[in-house]
Amino acid sequence: MLEVRGLHVHYGGIAAVKGVDLEVASGELVCLIGANGAGKTTTLGAIAALVSPSAGEITLGGERTAGLASFQLVRRGLALVPEGRGVFGRLNVRENLEMGAYHRSDREIGHDLEKVFALMPRLQERCYQTGGTLSGGEQQMLAIGRALMSRPKLLLLDEPSMGLAPLMVQKVFETIQAVARDGVTILLVEQNARLALELAGRGYVMEGGCITLAGQSAALLADSRVREAYLGE
């Protein structure tokens, strides 16, 4: 589904991403963990064409994405839930969700809206409440629901647990798990290493703009380097 090879991203003279290689097969849930400033968000930004790589190749569904704009990638099945959620504060919940389907003209939009409400009943309860007045957890749910309205084949999630109370973190991760069971391929960027590795089948560890470890999540959870650096053990 997704292949990233030799990805480099610079901000002026600063190298934020340094030769990253990663892949996500169709149907997988893969996580990318690391400390703040490791380059995780920049990597997602490059995959979603929000950041311009200085070198490397990104392939989505077997096709190179070089030269494509972010909206063109959405039409090809990629959706990003950004760090900070990015909901439309003055639009209500339903309008926010409908914005996720802005590029669609099929007759299944209403059906997909009902699927989102079934997956996240709180959003249906808040259907006509403006996005800016929702709690942080509700906004995170809304951002995920909006992305699902585009019918993604690959869903990129950037720090979905950030700033949320523990109970809401649990609900958000249960939602992510349900989306994965529904067949959506997911690349999850998450600072909470334990949660991410317990949810994902495979993982990558990123430090200083580089991938330093990769493997099955169970093996990474048992790795002494991961346990010491990210699990506090």
C-alpha positions in Angstrom: 0.0 0.0 0.0 2.7 2.5 1.1 6.4 2.4 0.5 8.8 5.1 1.6 12.4 4.8 0.4 15.4 7.1 1.3 13.2 10.0 2.4 15.0 13.2 3.3 13.3 16.4 4.4 15.1 19.7 5.2 13.9 22.9 6.7 16.4 25.3 5.3 19.8 23.9 6.5 18.3 21.7 9.1 17.8 18.0 8.2 14.5 16.9 9.9 14.3 13.5 8.2 17.4 11.6 7.2 17.0 8.6 4.8 13.8 7.1 6.2 12.6 3.7 4.8 9.3 2.3 5.8 6.4 0.4 4.4 2.8 -0.4 5.2 1.1 -3.4 3.5 -2.6 -3.3 2.7 -4.7 -4.1 5.8 -1.9 -3.4 8.3 -1.9 -1.2 11.3 1.7 0.0 11.7 3.0 2.5 14.3 5.8 5.1 14.2 7.0 6.0 17.7 9.6 8.4 19.0 10.2 11.4 21.2 9.2 15.0 20.3 11.3 16.3 17.5 12.2 12.9 16.1 10.8 13.7 12.7 7.5 11.7 12.9 5.1 14.5 12.0 7.4 15.7 9.2 7.5 12.1 7.8 3.7 12.1 7.7 3.6 15.5 6.2 5.9 14.3 3.3 3.7 11.3 2.7 0.6 13.5 2.6 2.4 16.0 0.3 2.2 18.8 2.9 5.9 18.9 3.1 8.3 18.7 0.1 11.0 16.0 0.4 14.5 17.0 -0.6 15.2 13.3 -1.7 13.6 9.9 -1.7 10.6 8.2 -3.2 7.1 7.6 -1.9 4.8 5.1 -3.5 1.1 4.8 -2.8 -0.7 1.8 -4.2 2.2 1.1 -6.5 2.3 4.6 -8.0 4.9 7.2 -7.2 3.4 10.3 -5.6 6.1 12.8 -6.7 4.4 15.9 -8.1 1.0 15.2 -6.7 -0.8 17.7 -4.4 -2.3 16.7 -1.2 -5.9 17.0 -2.6 -4.9 14.6 -5.4 -3.7 12.1 -2.9 -7.0 12.3 -1.1 -8.7 11.3 -4.3 -6.3 8.3 -4.5 -7.3 7.1 -1.1 -5.0 8.8 1.4 -6.4 10.7 4.4 -4.5 12.5 7.2 -5.8 13.2 10.7 -3.3 15.9 11.7 -1.8 16.6 15.1 -4.0 19.1 16.8 -7.1 17.7 15.0 -7.8 20.7 12.8 -11.6 20.7 13.0 -13.5 23.6 11.5 -14.5 25.4 14.7 -17.4 27.4 13.3 -19.0 24.4 11.4 -21.2 21.9 13.3 -20.3 18.3 13.6 -22.3 17.2 10.6 -20.9 19.9 8.4 -17.3 19.0 9.5 -18.0 15.4 8.5 -19.5 16.4 5.2 -16.3 18.4 4.4 -14.5 15.1 4.5 -16.5 14.0 1.5 -16.0 17.2 -0.4 -14.5 15.5 -3.4 -17.2 12.8 -3.7 -20.3 12.9 -5.8 -21.6 9.4 -5.3 -24.8 8.5 -3.5 -23.2 6.7 -0.6 -22.2 9.8 1.4 -25.3 9.6 3.6 -24.6 5.9 4.2 -21.0 6.7 5.2 -22.3 9.4 7.5 -24.5 6.9 9.3 -21.5 4.5 9.6 -19.5 7.2 11.3 -22.3 7.9 13.7 -22.6 4.2 14.5 -18.9 4.0 15.1 -18.8 7.1 17.2 -22.3 7.7 18.8 -21.1 10.8 20.6 -20.8 12.6 17.3 -24.4 11.9 16.5 -25.4 13.3 19.9 -23.4 16.4 19.1 -24.5 16.5 15.5 -25.5 20.2 15.4 -23.0 21.5 17.9 -20.1 23.6 16.5 -16.7 21.9 16.3 -15.0 24.5 18.4 -17.2 23.8 21.4 -16.5 20.1 21.6 -14.1 18.6 24.1 -10.6 17.6 23.0 -11.6 13.9 22.8 -14.8 14.7 20.8 -12.7 16.8 18.4 -10.4 13.9 17.9 -13.3 11.7 17.1 -14.6 14.3 14.7 -11.3 14.5 13.0 -11.1 10.8 12.5 -14.7 10.7 11.3 -14.1 13.5 8.8 -11.1 11.5 7.4 -13.3 8.4 7.1 -15.8 10.3 5.1 -13.2 10.4 2.3 -13.3 6.6 2.1 -9.6 6.2 2.7 -7.5 3.2 1.7 -4.7 4.5 3.9 -5.3 6.5 7.0 -2.5 8.6 8.6 -3.0 9.4 12.3 -0.7 12.0 13.9 -0.6 11.9 17.8 -4.3 11.0 18.4 -3.9 10.7 22.1 -2.2 14.1 22.6 -3.8 16.2 25.4 -6.6 13.7 26.1 -7.8 12.4 29.4 -7.0 8.6 29.9 -10.6 7.5 29.5 -10.9 9.4 26.2 -7.6 8.0 25.0 -9.0 4.6 25.5 -12.1 5.4 23.5 -10.1 6.9 20.7 -7.8 3.9 20.5 -10.8 1.6 20.5 -12.2 3.6 17.6 -8.9 3.2 15.7 -8.9 -0.5 16.3 -12.5 -0.7 14.9 -11.5 1.2 11.8 -8.6 -1.2 11.3 -10.9 -4.2 11.6 -13.0 -2.6 8.9 -10.1 -3.0 6.5 -8.6 0.5 6.5 -4.8 0.5 6.3 -3.3 2.7 9.1 0.0 4.4 9.8 -0.2 5.6 13.4 2.3 8.2 14.7 2.1 8.2 18.5 4.3 9.4 21.4 2.6 6.9 23.8 4.8 4.0 22.8 3.1 1.4 24.9 -0.4 2.2 23.6 0.8 2.3 20.0 2.8 -1.0 20.1 -0.1 -2.8 21.9 -2.5 -1.7 19.1 -0.3 -2.1 16.0 1.1 -5.3 14.5 4.4 -3.8 13.5 6.3 -0.7 14.5 9.2 1.6 13.7 11.2 3.6 16.2 12.4 7.0 15.0 15.2 9.1 16.6 16.9 12.2 15.3 15.2 11.9 11.9 16.2 8.3 11.4 14.6 4.9 11.8 16.7 3.1 14.5 14.6 0.0 15.1 11.8 -1.8 13.3 9.9 -5.1 13.8 6.9 -6.8 15.2 5.3 -4.9 18.0 5.7 -7.7 20.5 9.4 -7.8 19.8 9.8 -4.0 20.2 7.8 -4.1 23.5 10.3 -6.7 24.8 13.4 -4.8 23.5 15.4 -3.4 26.4 16.2 -0.2 24.4 12.6 0.5 23.8 11.6 -0.3 27.3 14.2 2.0 28.8 13.7 4.9 26.4 10.0 4.9 25.9 8.3 2.7 28.5 10.1 4.0 31.5 11.4 0.6 32.6 
